[in-house]
Amino acid sequence: MRIVLFCHSLLSDWNHGNAHFLRGVVTELTERGHEVRVFEPRDAWSLQNLVADHGEAPLREVRDVYPHVDPIRYDLASLDLDEALEGAALVIVHEWSEPELVARVGAHRAGASYRLLFHDTHHRSVTDPGAMARYDLTHYDGVLAFGRVIRDLYLERRWARRAFVWHEAADARVFRPRREIQPERDLVWVGNWGDEERTRELDEFLIGPARDLGLSARVHGVRYPEHARAALEAAGVEYRGWLPNHRAPDAFARARVTVHVPRRPYVASLPGIPTIRPFEAMACALPLVC
């Protein structure tokens, strides 16, 4: 069947973890014989930041790794939904989409026969409920929430009539052990600094232990402010900036262990909802300290 997905970006994973899971989903559905059409905004901030920092080469590389990922980049003002959704049996709109797009697709569903689902993989329903309440899900058939707590909130707050749990998972085609690579260091951590949501935790569970134990360690990620990079350097931790997600298995293979440092909202308000990084590390058979 024809499936249409609207999301922020599949081409770029710069500070955009949703791309990890969705690339795998698109690949799985395509290899099962479905026709999957993906739409992402031409001005997606993740892609803009990626290109500004690294040029166009990463976009070509991700297409080589994920040959089924071939999104159509659109401008919201000129997007023709009749054309985009023609022949669709299932439409999924990811939550990191403009409220205008969410509402327009919902209005289109009112006169169509496809199933329409809203996909939520973020903590904003807890940390910023006002932002989530802006989404008009009146004509949506249901919500796919990446954890029970999120699902229950949609139902309790009557944002949606139906909601289902759909946990994220690693794409085992890409995330698998690299037995041919030998470890070169003790610890690797792949993750972004991100809005001061885990500053204390990163010091307590990553930077401090690496310093105190004298570990050889490397960190990959973006949005590290000057004080964070200085703290890493003082602890003897090598900071290497952005790492394309599909290269993470090689980085995992070159280390003996990694750690999981969740953002504070997940610990405080969203129990039972691990983000995708632990799954990716475990799929690569890397020991994981949580």
C-alpha positions in Angstrom: 0.0 0.0 0.0 1.0 3.6 -0.3 2.1 5.2 2.9 2.9 8.9 3.3 5.1 10.3 6.1 5.5 14.0 7.0 8.5 14.7 9.3 11.0 17.3 10.1 13.9 15.6 8.2 15.2 12.2 7.3 18.2 13.6 5.4 19.6 15.3 8.5 20.2 13.9 12.0 22.0 17.0 13.3 20.4 17.4 16.8 17.5 15.5 15.4 17.2 12.0 16.9 13.8 11.3 15.4 15.6 10.7 12.1 17.2 7.6 13.5 14.0 5.6 14.1 12.1 7.0 11.1 14.9 6.1 8.6 14.6 2.5 9.8 10.8 2.5 9.7 10.8 3.8 6.1 13.4 1.1 5.1 11.5 -1.7 6.8 8.2 -0.7 5.2 9.7 -0.4 1.7 11.5 -3.7 2.0 8.2 -5.3 2.9 6.8 -4.1 -0.4 5.0 -0.9 0.5 5.4 2.3 -1.4 6.6 5.0 1.1 6.6 8.7 0.2 8.3 11.0 2.7 7.9 14.8 2.8 10.1 17.1 4.8 10.2 20.9 4.8 12.8 22.6 2.5 13.8 24.9 5.4 14.2 22.3 8.1 16.4 23.8 10.8 18.3 20.5 11.3 19.3 20.2 7.7 20.2 23.9 7.5 22.5 23.6 10.5 24.1 20.4 9.0 24.8 22.0 5.6 26.1 25.2 7.2 28.6 23.1 9.3 29.5 20.3 6.9 28.2 21.1 3.4 26.1 18.9 1.1 28.3 15.7 1.4 26.5 14.3 4.4 23.2 14.4 2.5 24.7 12.3 -0.3 26.2 9.9 2.2 22.9 9.2 4.1 21.2 8.4 0.7 23.9 5.8 0.1 23.4 4.2 3.5 19.6 4.4 3.3 18.8 4.0 -0.4 15.1 3.9 0.4 15.2 7.3 2.1 14.4 9.7 -0.7 12.3 12.5 0.8 10.5 15.2 -1.2 11.4 18.6 0.2 8.5 21.0 0.2 7.5 24.6 0.9 4.5 24.7 3.1 2.9 27.7 1.4 2.9 25.8 -2.0 2.4 22.2 -0.8 -0.4 20.5 -2.8 -2.0 18.0 -0.5 -4.2 16.5 -3.2 -1.1 15.6 -5.1 1.0 14.6 -2.1 -1.7 12.3 -0.7 -3.1 10.9 -3.9 -3.7 7.1 -3.5 -2.5 7.0 0.1 -3.8 4.3 2.4 -2.0 5.5 5.5 -0.6 8.9 6.4 1.6 9.6 9.4 2.4 13.1 10.5 5.3 13.4 13.0 4.9 15.8 15.9 7.9 17.9 15.0 5.8 19.5 12.2 4.3 22.9 11.9 0.8 23.1 13.4 -0.4 24.6 10.1 0.7 21.4 8.3 -0.9 19.2 11.0 -4.2 21.1 10.7 -4.2 21.1 6.8 -3.6 17.4 6.6 -6.4 16.8 9.2 -8.8 18.9 7.2 -7.9 17.0 4.0 -8.6 13.7 5.9 -12.1 14.8 6.5 -12.9 14.2 2.9 -10.7 11.2 2.2 -10.6 7.5 3.0 -7.0 7.0 4.2 -6.0 6.4 7.9 -4.3 9.4 9.5 -2.0 9.1 12.5 -0.1 11.6 14.6 3.3 10.3 15.8 4.7 11.8 19.0 8.3 11.0 20.1 9.1 13.9 22.4 8.6 15.0 25.9 6.8 18.3 25.1 3.4 16.8 26.1 4.8 17.0 29.6 7.2 19.9 29.5 5.3 22.2 27.2 1.6 21.1 27.0 0.6 24.4 25.6 2.6 23.8 22.5 1.1 20.4 22.0 -2.4 21.7 22.5 -1.9 23.9 19.4 -2.1 20.8 17.2 -5.6 20.2 15.8 -6.0 16.4 15.8 -9.8 16.5 15.3 -9.8 14.5 12.1 -6.9 12.2 13.0 -7.7 8.5 13.6 -5.2 8.1 16.4 -1.9 9.0 18.0 1.3 6.8 18.0 3.0 7.7 21.3 6.5 6.5 22.1 5.5 5.5 25.7 2.6 4.7 27.9 2.8 8.0 29.8 2.5 10.0 26.6 -0.3 7.9 25.3 -2.3 8.4 28.6 -1.8 12.1 28.4 -3.3 12.4 25.0 -6.4 10.5 26.2 -6.7 12.2 29.6 -6.4 15.7 28.0 -8.7 14.7 25.1 -6.2 15.8 22.6 -7.1 12.6 20.7 -9.8 10.0 20.7 -7.4 7.1 20.3 -3.8 6.6 21.2 -1.4 3.7 21.0 2.1 2.9 22.3 4.8 2.6 19.6 8.3 2.5 21.2 11.4 3.5 19.2 13.9 0.9 18.3 17.3 0.6 16.6 17.6 -0.3 12.9 19.5 -3.6 13.1 20.5 -3.3 9.5 22.8 -0.5 10.4 23.3 -1.0 14.2 25.0 -4.3 14.6 28.3 -5.5 16.1 31.5 -4.6 14.2 33.6 -7.6 15.3 36.4 -6.7 12.9 37.1 -3.4 14.7 39.2 -3.5 17.9 38.6 -1.1 20.8 40.9 1.9 21.0 39.6 3.6 24.1 37.7 3.0 27.3 34.5 5.1 26.8 32.5 6.7 24.0 29.4 8.8 24.4 27.2 10.0 21.5 24.7 12.7 22.4 23.9 16.4 22.2 24.3 18.9 25.0 20.8 20.2 24.6 19.0 23.0 26.4 20.6 22.5 29.9 18.2 19.5 30.4 21.0 17.2 31.7 24.0 19.5 32.5 24.4 18.2 36.1 23.8 14.6 35.0 26.5 14.8 32.3 29.0 16.0 34.9 28.0 13.4 37.4 27.7 10.3 35.2 30.1 11.1 32.3 32.6 13.9 32.8 33.3 13.3 36.4 33.8 9.5 36.2 36.0 9.8 33.1 38.2 12.3 35.0 38.3 10.5 38.3 39.0 7.1 36.7 41.5 8.4 34.2 39.5 6.9 31.3 40.4 7.4 27.7 37.2 8.8 26.4 35.6 10.5 23.4 32.4 12.4 23.1 30.4 13.1 19.9 27.5 15.6 19.6 26.4 19.2 18.9 25.4 22.3 20.7 28.2 22.0 23.3 28.7 25.5 24.7 32.2 26.8 25.5 32.0 25.9 29.2 31.0 22.3 28.3 33.9 21.9 25.9 36.2 23.3 28.6 34.9 20.8 31.1 35.5 17.9 28.7 39.0 19.1 28.0 39.8 19.5 31.7 38.7 16.0 32.3 40.8 14.6 29.5 37.8 13.8 27.3 38.2 14.2 23.6 35.4 16.2 22.0 34.8 15.4 18.3 31.6 17.2 17.4 28.8 15.9 15.2 28.8 12.3 14.2 26.5 11.0 11.4 24.2 8.5 13.1 25.0 5.7 10.7 28.7 6.0 11.7 27.9 5.4 15.4 28.3 1.6 15.2 32.0 2.1 14.2 32.4 4.6 17.1 30.8 2.1 19.5 33.1 -0.7 18.2 36.2 1.4 19.0 35.2 1.7 22.7 34.8 -0.7 25.6 31.8 0.9 27.2 29.2 3.7 26.9 26.8 5.3 29.3 23.2 6.4 29.1 22.6 9.9 30.5 18.9 10.7 30.0 17.5 14.2 29.9 15.8 15.2 33.1 12.2 15.2 31.8 12.5 11.5 31.0 13.7 10.7 34.5 11.3 12.9 36.3 8.1 12.6 34.3 8.4 9.9 31.7 9.4 6.6 33.3 9.7 3.7 31.0 10.5 5.8 27.9 14.2 5.3 27.0 15.4 7.3 24.1 16.8 5.5 21.1 20.5 5.7 22.0 20.5 2.8 24.5 18.9 0.6 21.9 21.5 1.5 19.3 24.4 0.8 21.7 22.9 -2.6 22.7 22.2 -3.6 19.1 26.0 -3.1 18.6 26.8 -5.3 21.6 28.5 -2.4 23.4 28.3 -2.7 27.2 26.0 0.0 28.5 26.0 1.6 31.9 22.6 3.2 32.9 
